[in-house]
C-alpha cells in the first residue's frame, strides 16, 4: 500500500491512535456492565447437565451463600 501511495506513515499513526482509542473505550464500556451471574458458568454447555457439573454448581452455590461477602457479587447480575 505504501509503495503505491495508498497508505503512508502518518495515516498508519493516525489509524493506530484511533483504533487504540476505540478499543479502550469499548473495554471501559464493557467493564461498566454487570458481569454475568457466576452460576451461568454451568449453563449453555450441555443439553443435559452431567451429574458432576450439577454437583459442582451446587457446591459453588453453597460456597457463595456461605462466603459471598468475600466476593464482589454486587458487580454481577442477579
N, C-alpha and C positions, 0 to 999 in steps of 0.2 A: 504494500500500500504506500509506504513511504517512497519507494523507488519511483512509483508512478505519480507521486504528488497528490495522492488522495488522502494522505494522513501525515501529520508531522508531529514533532516532539511536543510542541505547545498543545496541540489537540489531545495528545496522549496524557499530558499532565492534567489538563482540564477534565478529561474523561475520568481519570483515576480519582481526582479530588471529588468530583460529583458522585461517582459510584460509591466511594467510601462514605460520603455524607448520607446517601440514600440507605446504605446498609446499616449504618449506625442508628439512623432514625427508625428503621424497621425493627432493629433489636430493642431500642428504647421503648417503642410502642408495644412490642411483644412482652417485654418484661413487666409492663404495667397491667397486662391482662392476668386475671386469676389463673393459676395453674389447674390442670385437670385434677379431679379427686384421686387420691392415692390408690384407691381400690380399682380404679379404671385400668390399672396395670393388668388385671386379670380378665378383662372382657375383650371381646372382638378378636380373640385368638383362635379359639376352637368353637365348633358348633355346640359341642357338649364339653363342659369343663371337666378335665380329668380329676379324679379324686385327690391326687397330690396337690394340684393347684387350688382346689376347694379348701383343703386343709391350710395351705399357705395363706390364702385370702382370709380365712377365719383367724389365723394367728396374727396377721397384720392388723385386722380389725380390733382384736382384743388388745394388742400391743398399743395401738393408737388410743383406744379408750382408756387404757391404764396410764400411759406415759405421754399422752397427747400434748401436755403442757410443755414438753421439751422439744416440740417440733413447731415450725412456723405454719401451722394449719390454717391460720387466718388468710394466708396467701393462696389457698386452694379453694376451688369451687366446692359447694356442698353437694 
